[in-house]
Amino acid sequence: MFGFGIPELLILLVIVVVIFGAGRIPEIGSAVGKSIRNFKNASEGKDAIDITPKKES
């Protein structure tokens, strides 16, 4: 994966922790996960809000 090994990933993790702080890491991970999920849903054509009119019975 782009020539990244364990030492490089550990250095990158330390830099991220120094920049953002340990408390913000879960928030950032959650935001990235939501972004990926929304992108997948949008690429499949699913809308977040269903705006189709409902038929009256």
Biopython code that builds the backbone (N, CA, C, O; Angstrom):
import numpy as np
from Bio.PDB.StructureBuilder import StructureBuilder

atoms = [
    (1, "MET", "N", (0.845, -1.177, 0.000)),
    (1, "MET", "CA", (0.000, 0.000, 0.000)),
    (1, "MET", "C", (0.889, 1.237, 0.000)),
    (1, "MET", "O", (1.212, 1.760, 1.066)),
    (2, "PHE", "N", (1.273, 1.696, -1.132)),
    (2, "PHE", "CA", (2.069, 2.906, -1.323)),
    (2, "PHE", "C", (3.405, 2.845, -0.592)),
    (2, "PHE", "O", (3.989, 3.893, -0.316)),
    (3, "GLY", "N", (3.900, 1.674, -0.272)),
    (3, "GLY", "CA", (5.187, 1.538, 0.378)),
    (3, "GLY", "C", (5.169, 1.878, 1.854)),
    (3, "GLY", "O", (6.228, 2.090, 2.444)),
    (4, "PHE", "N", (3.978, 1.937, 2.477)),
    (4, "PHE", "CA", (3.892, 2.221, 3.903)),
    (4, "PHE", "C", (4.038, 0.926, 4.678)),
    (4, "PHE", "O", (3.334, -0.050, 4.420)),
    (5, "GLY", "N", (4.960, 0.928, 5.631)),
    (5, "GLY", "CA", (5.115, -0.209, 6.516)),
    (5, "GLY", "C", (4.635, 0.169, 7.905)),
    (5, "GLY", "O", (4.087, 1.252, 8.110)),
    (6, "ILE", "N", (4.842, -0.721, 8.848)),
    (6, "ILE", "CA", (4.423, -0.479, 10.227)),
    (6, "ILE", "C", (5.129, 0.747, 10.818)),
    (6, "ILE", "O", (4.465, 1.567, 11.452)),
    (7, "PRO", "N", (6.441, 0.906, 10.640)),
    (7, "PRO", "CA", (7.090, 2.099, 11.230)),
    (7, "PRO", "C", (6.544, 3.417, 10.683)),
    (7, "PRO", "O", (6.365, 4.376, 11.434)),
    (8, "GLU", "N", (6.282, 3.466, 9.383)),
    (8, "GLU", "CA", (5.758, 4.696, 8.791)),
    (8, "GLU", "C", (4.362, 5.005, 9.316)),
    (8, "GLU", "O", (4.043, 6.161, 9.596)),
    (9, "LEU", "N", (3.523, 3.967, 9.451)),
    (9, "LEU", "CA", (2.170, 4.173, 9.959)),
    (9, "LEU", "C", (2.181, 4.628, 11.413)),
    (9, "LEU", "O", (1.358, 5.453, 11.809)),
    (10, "LEU", "N", (3.106, 4.098, 12.210)),
    (10, "LEU", "CA", (3.214, 4.530, 13.612)),
    (10, "LEU", "C", (3.649, 5.991, 13.709)),
    (10, "LEU", "O", (3.137, 6.739, 14.542)),
    (11, "ILE", "N", (4.582, 6.393, 12.867)),
    (11, "ILE", "CA", (5.018, 7.793, 12.855)),
    (11, "ILE", "C", (3.862, 8.694, 12.447)),
    (11, "ILE", "O", (3.666, 9.757, 13.035)),
    (12, "LEU", "N", (3.103, 8.281, 11.455)),
    (12, "LEU", "CA", (1.942, 9.056, 11.009)),
    (12, "LEU", "C", (0.902, 9.157, 12.124)),
    (12, "LEU", "O", (0.318, 10.222, 12.321)),
    (13, "LEU", "N", (0.664, 8.076, 12.850)),
    (13, "LEU", "CA", (-0.286, 8.084, 13.960)),
    (13, "LEU", "C", (0.173, 9.033, 15.062)),
    (13, "LEU", "O", (-0.647, 9.757, 15.625)),
    (14, "VAL", "N", (1.457, 9.044, 15.377)),
    (14, "VAL", "CA", (1.983, 9.953, 16.397)),
    (14, "VAL", "C", (1.799, 11.403, 15.960)),
    (14, "VAL", "O", (1.427, 12.247, 16.774)),
    (15, "ILE", "N", (2.049, 11.698, 14.710)),
    (15, "ILE", "CA", (1.884, 13.064, 14.209)),
    (15, "ILE", "C", (0.419, 13.487, 14.300)),
    (15, "ILE", "O", (0.128, 14.617, 14.691)),
    (16, "VAL", "N", (-0.502, 12.596, 13.945)),
    (16, "VAL", "CA", (-1.935, 12.921, 14.023)),
    (16, "VAL", "C", (-2.351, 13.166, 15.461)),
    (16, "VAL", "O", (-3.113, 14.095, 15.728)),
    (17, "VAL", "N", (-1.867, 12.353, 16.400)),
    (17, "VAL", "CA", (-2.208, 12.536, 17.809)),
    (17, "VAL", "C", (-1.659, 13.856, 18.326)),
    (17, "VAL", "O", (-2.327, 14.535, 19.105)),
    (18, "VAL", "N", (-0.463, 14.231, 17.910)),
    (18, "VAL", "CA", (0.126, 15.502, 18.354)),
    (18, "VAL", "C", (-0.676, 16.674, 17.801)),
    (18, "VAL", "O", (-0.916, 17.648, 18.514)),
    (19, "ILE", "N", (-1.091, 16.594, 16.547)),
    (19, "ILE", "CA", (-1.804, 17.708, 15.925)),
    (19, "ILE", "C", (-3.211, 17.853, 16.483)),
    (19, "ILE", "O", (-3.610, 18.951, 16.872)),
    (20, "PHE", "N", (-3.969, 16.758, 16.527)),
    (20, "PHE", "CA", (-5.378, 16.837, 16.896)),
    (20, "PHE", "C", (-5.650, 16.535, 18.363)),
    (20, "PHE", "O", (-6.690, 16.940, 18.883)),
    (21, "GLY", "N", (-4.771, 15.856, 19.029)),
    (21, "GLY", "CA", (-5.006, 15.455, 20.410)),
    (21, "GLY", "C", (-5.716, 14.116, 20.458)),
    (21, "GLY", "O", (-6.424, 13.746, 19.521)),
    (22, "ALA", "N", (-5.527, 13.392, 21.549)),
    (22, "ALA", "CA", (-6.064, 12.038, 21.655)),
    (22, "ALA", "C", (-7.589, 12.049, 21.764)),
    (22, "ALA", "O", (-8.232, 11.090, 21.337)),
    (23, "GLY", "N", (-8.181, 13.098, 22.319)),
    (23, "GLY", "CA", (-9.625, 13.145, 22.498)),
    (23, "GLY", "C", (-10.402, 13.346, 21.215)),
    (23, "GLY", "O", (-11.573, 12.972, 21.136)),
    (24, "ARG", "N", (-9.771, 13.930, 20.205)),
    (24, "ARG", "CA", (-10.486, 14.228, 18.954)),
    (24, "ARG", "C", (-10.389, 13.108, 17.932)),
    (24, "ARG", "O", (-11.098, 13.139, 16.926)),
    (25, "ILE", "N", (-9.531, 12.120, 18.160)),
    (25, "ILE", "CA", (-9.349, 11.041, 17.192)),
    (25, "ILE", "C", (-10.657, 10.273, 16.933)),
    (25, "ILE", "O", (-10.971, 10.021, 15.770)),
    (26, "PRO", "N", (-11.435, 9.890, 17.962)),
    (26, "PRO", "CA", (-12.700, 9.190, 17.668)),
    (26, "PRO", "C", (-13.690, 10.046, 16.877)),
    (26, "PRO", "O", (-14.419, 9.529, 16.031)),
    (27, "GLU", "N", (-13.718, 11.349, 17.150)),
    (27, "GLU", "CA", (-14.616, 12.237, 16.404)),
    (27, "GLU", "C", (-14.221, 12.285, 14.932)),
    (27, "GLU", "O", (-15.082, 12.269, 14.052)),
    (28, "ILE", "N", (-12.943, 12.342, 14.675)),
    (28, "ILE", "CA", (-12.458, 12.394, 13.297)),
    (28, "ILE", "C", (-12.774, 11.082, 12.591)),
    (28, "ILE", "O", (-13.203, 11.085, 11.437)),
    (29, "GLY", "N", (-12.565, 9.961, 13.278)),
    (29, "GLY", "CA", (-12.882, 8.655, 12.689)),
    (29, "GLY", "C", (-14.354, 8.515, 12.384)),
    (29, "GLY", "O", (-14.729, 7.972, 11.345)),
    (30, "SER", "N", (-15.192, 9.002, 13.283)),
    (30, "SER", "CA", (-16.638, 8.946, 13.070)),
    (30, "SER", "C", (-17.037, 9.794, 11.869)),
    (30, "SER", "O", (-17.855, 9.369, 11.053)),
    (31, "ALA", "N", (-16.472, 10.975, 11.758)),
    (31, "ALA", "CA", (-16.791, 11.860, 10.631)),
    (31, "ALA", "C", (-16.355, 11.240, 9.305)),
    (31, "ALA", "O", (-17.070, 11.334, 8.308)),
    (32, "VAL", "N", (-15.188, 10.608, 9.294)),
    (32, "VAL", "CA", (-14.713, 9.964, 8.066)),
    (32, "VAL", "C", (-15.631, 8.801, 7.702)),
    (32, "VAL", "O", (-15.964, 8.619, 6.531)),
    (33, "GLY", "N", (-16.041, 8.017, 8.692)),
    (33, "GLY", "CA", (-16.941, 6.899, 8.438)),
    (33, "GLY", "C", (-18.284, 7.347, 7.880)),
    (33, "GLY", "O", (-18.803, 6.740, 6.944)),
    (34, "LYS", "N", (-18.853, 8.414, 8.455)),
    (34, "LYS", "CA", (-20.122, 8.940, 7.961)),
    (34, "LYS", "C", (-19.970, 9.467, 6.539)),
    (34, "LYS", "O", (-20.862, 9.292, 5.708)),
    (35, "SER", "N", (-18.848, 10.106, 6.263)),
    (35, "SER", "CA", (-18.617, 10.635, 4.918)),
    (35, "SER", "C", (-18.544, 9.515, 3.889)),
    (35, "SER", "O", (-19.117, 9.621, 2.805)),
    (36, "ILE", "N", (-17.840, 8.445, 4.230)),
    (36, "ILE", "CA", (-17.725, 7.315, 3.308)),
    (36, "ILE", "C", (-19.090, 6.667, 3.098)),
    (36, "ILE", "O", (-19.441, 6.319, 1.970)),
    (37, "ARG", "N", (-19.869, 6.499, 4.177)),
    (37, "ARG", "CA", (-21.198, 5.897, 4.069)),
    (37, "ARG", "C", (-22.109, 6.745, 3.196)),
    (37, "ARG", "O", (-22.829, 6.217, 2.348)),
    (38, "ASN", "N", (-22.083, 8.068, 3.400)),
    (38, "ASN", "CA", (-22.920, 8.956, 2.588)),
    (38, "ASN", "C", (-22.495, 8.936, 1.119)),
    (38, "ASN", "O", (-23.339, 8.993, 0.224)),
    (39, "PHE", "N", (-21.201, 8.857, 0.878)),
    (39, "PHE", "CA", (-20.711, 8.791, -0.500)),
    (39, "PHE", "C", (-21.177, 7.512, -1.172)),
    (39, "PHE", "O", (-21.596, 7.540, -2.329)),
    (40, "LYS", "N", (-21.110, 6.386, -0.461)),
    (40, "LYS", "CA", (-21.571, 5.120, -1.027)),
    (40, "LYS", "C", (-23.064, 5.167, -1.323)),
    (40, "LYS", "O", (-23.505, 4.713, -2.378)),
    (41, "ASN", "N", (-23.845, 5.717, -0.392)),
    (41, "ASN", "CA", (-25.286, 5.816, -0.614)),
    (41, "ASN", "C", (-25.601, 6.717, -1.798)),
    (41, "ASN", "O", (-26.497, 6.413, -2.586)),
    (42, "ALA", "N", (-24.886, 7.807, -1.931)),
    (42, "ALA", "CA", (-25.122, 8.724, -3.042)),
    (42, "ALA", "C", (-24.722, 8.097, -4.374)),
    (42, "ALA", "O", (-25.381, 8.323, -5.389)),
    (43, "SER", "N", (-23.653, 7.317, -4.375)),
    (43, "SER", "CA", (-23.225, 6.695, -5.623)),
    (43, "SER", "C", (-24.177, 5.575, -6.042)),
    (43, "SER", "O", (-24.254, 5.248, -7.226)),
    (44, "GLU", "N", (-24.904, 4.980, -5.087)),
    (44, "GLU", "CA", (-25.883, 3.944, -5.410)),
    (44, "GLU", "C", (-27.226, 4.554, -5.804)),
    (44, "GLU", "O", (-28.115, 3.836, -6.261)),
    (45, "GLY", "N", (-27.385, 5.844, -5.639)),
    (45, "GLY", "CA", (-28.613, 6.509, -6.024)),
    (45, "GLY", "C", (-29.619, 6.618, -4.904)),
    (45, "GLY", "O", (-30.747, 7.052, -5.140)),
    (46, "LYS", "N", (-29.255, 6.240, -3.700)),
    (46, "LYS", "CA", (-30.170, 6.356, -2.564)),
    (46, "LYS", "C", (-30.161, 7.789, -2.058)),
    (46, "LYS", "O", (-29.097, 8.391, -1.912)),
    (47, "ASP", "N", (-31.331, 8.335, -1.791)),
    (47, "ASP", "CA", (-31.430, 9.678, -1.238)),
    (47, "ASP", "C", (-31.572, 9.587, 0.268)),
    (47, "ASP", "O", (-32.151, 8.633, 0.788)),
    (48, "ALA", "N", (-31.050, 10.567, 0.958)),
    (48, "ALA", "CA", (-31.155, 10.594, 2.416)),
    (48, "ALA", "C", (-32.599, 10.853, 2.842)),
    (48, "ALA", "O", (-33.060, 10.333, 3.858)),
    (49, "ILE", "N", (-33.303, 11.661, 2.056)),
    (49, "ILE", "CA", (-34.681, 11.984, 2.351)),
    (49, "ILE", "C", (-35.544, 11.519, 1.176)),
    (49, "ILE", "O", (-35.275, 11.855, 0.023)),
    (50, "ASP", "N", (-36.576, 10.749, 1.482)),
    (50, "ASP", "CA", (-37.470, 10.257, 0.438)),
    (50, "ASP", "C", (-38.513, 11.333, 0.153)),
    (50, "ASP", "O", (-39.317, 11.671, 1.021)),
    (51, "ILE", "N", (-38.495, 11.871, -1.074)),
    (51, "ILE", "CA", (-39.402, 12.973, -1.413)),
    (51, "ILE", "C", (-40.511, 12.533, -2.358)),
    (51, "ILE", "O", (-41.245, 13.367, -2.889)),
    (52, "THR", "N", (-40.635, 11.225, -2.571)),
    (52, "THR", "CA", (-41.681, 10.753, -3.460)),
    (52, "THR", "C", (-43.039, 10.899, -2.771)),
    (52, "THR", "O", (-43.160, 10.616, -1.580)),
    (53, "PRO", "N", (-44.050, 11.335, -3.504)),
    (53, "PRO", "CA", (-45.368, 11.481, -2.885)),
    (53, "PRO", "C", (-45.974, 10.116, -2.554)),
    (53, "PRO", "O", (-45.815, 9.156, -3.308)),
    (54, "LYS", "N", (-46.657, 10.045, -1.440)),
    (54, "LYS", "CA", (-47.267, 8.785, -1.027)),
    (54, "LYS", "C", (-48.665, 8.695, -1.615)),
    (54, "LYS", "O", (-49.390, 9.687, -1.692)),
    (55, "LYS", "N", (-49.028, 7.489, -2.028)),
    (55, "LYS", "CA", (-50.349, 7.259, -2.601)),
    (55, "LYS", "C", (-51.364, 7.117, -1.480)),
    (55, "LYS", "O", (-51.117, 6.430, -0.489)),
    (56, "GLU", "N", (-52.489, 7.759, -1.642)),
    (56, "GLU", "CA", (-53.555, 7.637, -0.655)),
    (56, "GLU", "C", (-54.364, 6.385, -0.947)),
    (56, "GLU", "O", (-54.664, 6.097, -2.105)),
    (57, "SER", "N", (-54.713, 5.654, 0.070)),
    (57, "SER", "CA", (-55.471, 4.415, -0.146)),
    (57, "SER", "C", (-56.939, 4.572, 0.107)),
    (57, "SER", "O", (-57.697, 3.613, -0.036)),
]
sb = StructureBuilder()
sb.init_structure("model")
sb.init_model(0)
sb.init_chain("A")
sb.init_seg("    ")
for serial, (resi, resn, name, xyz) in enumerate(atoms, 1):
    if name == "N":
        sb.init_residue(resn, " ", resi, " ")
    sb.init_atom(name, np.array(xyz, "f"), 0.0, 1.0, " ", f" {name:<3s}", serial, name[0])
structure = sb.get_structure()
